[in-house]
């Protein structure tokens, strides 16, 4: 069965699953940010032969340049202001929102 063919799902099941996936996506993003912040703090990208966390994100995690930039920027801010991790996980703010708020923090 094709995992991505969803036409067989009842409407309510599809909507329930979508809501659950959205929540999971937000908590996963917050966890990713926390991991990025800690990897940067420990400089764990260096033993992996990458000169920067950005390089590590692009070449090892296969993030786009822009996705890596946004996540690293937010991870750094969240390390300073840990409430950002929770706000992202709860969906109260998104990555671009954090970046826009950065000059005011």
C-alpha positions as CSV (number, residue, x, y, z in Angstrom):
1,X,0.0,0.0,0.0
2,X,1.2,3.5,-0.8
3,X,1.8,5.4,2.4
4,X,1.0,8.7,0.8
5,X,-2.3,7.7,-0.9
6,X,-4.9,8.8,1.6
7,X,-8.1,8.7,-0.5
8,X,-9.3,5.7,1.5
9,X,-9.4,7.6,4.8
10,X,-12.6,8.9,6.2
11,X,-12.9,12.7,6.4
12,X,-12.7,12.8,10.2
13,X,-9.7,10.4,10.3
14,X,-7.9,12.6,7.8
15,X,-8.5,15.7,9.7
16,X,-7.6,14.1,13.0
17,X,-4.3,12.8,11.6
18,X,-3.5,16.1,10.0
19,X,-4.0,17.9,13.4
20,X,-1.8,15.3,15.1
21,X,0.9,15.7,12.4
22,X,0.9,19.4,12.7
23,X,1.4,19.2,16.5
24,X,4.2,16.6,16.0
25,X,5.8,18.8,13.4
26,X,6.0,21.7,15.8
27,X,7.4,19.7,18.7
28,X,9.9,18.1,16.4
29,X,11.0,21.5,15.1
30,X,11.5,22.7,18.7
31,X,13.5,19.6,19.5
32,X,15.6,20.1,16.3
33,X,16.3,23.7,17.4
34,X,17.4,22.6,20.8
35,X,19.7,20.0,19.3
36,X,21.2,22.5,16.9
37,X,21.8,24.9,19.7
38,X,23.7,22.3,21.7
39,X,25.6,21.0,18.7
40,X,26.8,24.5,18.1
41,X,27.7,25.1,21.8
42,X,29.8,21.9,21.8
43,X,31.1,22.6,18.2
44,X,30.4,19.0,17.3
45,X,30.4,19.9,13.6
46,X,34.2,20.3,13.7
47,X,35.0,16.6,14.3
48,X,32.7,15.9,11.4
49,X,35.0,17.9,9.2
50,X,32.6,20.9,8.8
51,X,33.8,24.4,9.4
52,X,30.4,25.6,10.6
53,X,27.1,24.5,11.8
54,X,25.6,25.8,8.6
55,X,27.8,23.6,6.5
56,X,26.9,20.6,8.7
57,X,23.2,21.3,8.4
58,X,23.4,21.6,4.6
59,X,25.7,18.7,3.9
60,X,24.8,16.2,6.7
61,X,21.2,17.1,7.5
62,X,20.4,17.9,3.9
63,X,18.7,21.2,4.8
64,X,18.5,23.9,2.1
65,X,20.7,26.9,2.6
66,X,17.7,29.0,3.7
67,X,16.3,26.3,6.0
68,X,19.6,25.9,7.7
69,X,20.0,29.7,8.1
70,X,16.6,30.1,9.7
71,X,16.9,27.2,12.1
72,X,20.4,28.1,13.2
73,X,19.3,31.7,13.8
74,X,16.3,30.7,15.8
75,X,18.3,28.0,17.7
76,X,20.8,30.7,18.8
77,X,18.0,33.0,19.9
78,X,16.2,30.2,21.7
79,X,19.4,29.4,23.6
80,X,19.3,32.9,25.0
81,X,15.5,32.9,25.5
82,X,14.5,29.3,26.2
83,X,10.8,30.2,26.1
84,X,11.1,30.3,22.3
85,X,11.5,26.5,22.3
86,X,8.1,26.1,24.0
87,X,6.5,28.8,21.9
88,X,7.6,27.0,18.7
89,X,6.5,23.6,20.1
90,X,3.0,25.0,21.0
91,X,2.6,26.8,17.6
92,X,2.5,30.3,19.2
93,X,5.3,31.5,17.0
94,X,6.9,30.2,13.8
95,X,10.6,30.5,12.7
96,X,10.1,33.6,10.6
97,X,8.2,35.2,13.4
98,X,11.1,34.6,15.8
99,X,13.5,36.1,13.3
100,X,11.3,39.2,12.9
101,X,11.1,39.5,16.7
102,X,14.9,39.1,17.1
103,X,15.8,42.8,17.0
104,X,13.3,43.4,19.8
105,X,14.5,40.7,22.2
